[in-house]
């Protein structure tokens, strides 16, 4: 069960860099950052597709998607703090708690 979660975390690291890493290099030509971002995204897909395949053995598709979203937000939060040196504010924490609530609702057997 932890292998797909680990692969999703790694795939999100790649995708976060592909989508946002270039913002530190705004003087680089747009065509160049698109090319580099696509190259990074290739490795993201090499991790994400097997993660979803394996994860579907443990989770429903909805549970898998909600899990992926919370991983994305956790990875992005750390990325924004450590790569862009942004502050983590109370409203970010509040939003995160609401998302954790969504995960609870998705996994809870009613």
N, C-alpha and C positions, 0 to 999 in steps of 0.2 A: 504494500500500500504506500510506502514512503518513496519508492522509486519514481512513480509518476509525479508526486509532489516536488521532489528534488529536481526532476527534469523541467517542471513548470517554472520553478524558481530560476533555474539557469536560463531557460528560454526567455523569461521576462527580463533578465539582465541584458541579454543581447538586444531584445526589442526596445527596451528603454534607451539604450545607447543609440540604436538605429533611429529612433524617433526624435530624441531630444539632445543627444550628445553634440550634434553639429551646432547647436545654439551658442556654444562657446567659441565657435569659429565662424562668425558672421561675415568675415572678410573673404572666406573661401567661396569660390564660384558655386552657384547653386547646382549646376550640372555635376560638379565633383562631389558635393555632399549627398546628392541623390544616388550617385553611383556607389559611394562608400556605404550609405545607408542600406541599399539593396544587398550589398555584399554581406553586411552584418546580419540583415534579416534572413538571409539564406541559412545561416547557422541557427538562428532562432527557430526556424521551421524544422530544421533537422532534429531539434530537441522537443519542440511543441507537438508535432504530429505523433511521435511515439508516446509522449506523455499522455496525450488524450486517448490513444489506443489502449495503453495499459490501464489508465485510470478508469476507462469505461467498464473494466472488469470489477471494479470496486464501488463505483459511484454511478448514479443516474447521470444523464447528460446535463440536466439542470444543476445537480450538485457539482458536477465537474466544472461547469461554467462559472458558478458562483465562487467556487474555490479558486479558480483561475483569476477572477476579478479581485479577490482579496489579496492574492499573491501579487498581482500587478500593482495594487495600491501600496502594499508594504514595500515592494522593491522601489517603486517610484518615490515614495516618501524618503527612504534612505538615500536614493540617488540625488534627490533635490537638496537634501541636507549636506551630504558629503561631496558631491560633484559641483553643485551650484552654490553651496554655502547659504542656503535659504533657512529661515527660522521655521521651526515647527510650532504652530500656534494652537491655542485652545480650540478654535473652531475646526482645525484639522483633526484634532483628537475626537471632538464631538462627531464629526462626519464619519470617522473610522469606527466609532462605537455603533453608529447606526448601521453601518455595513456589516459589522459583526452580528448585529441583530438580524439582518437579512440572511446571513449564513445560518444562524440558529433556526430561523423559520424554514429555511430550505431543507435542513437535515433533520428537523424534528418530525417524528412519526406522529401524526394526528389521528 
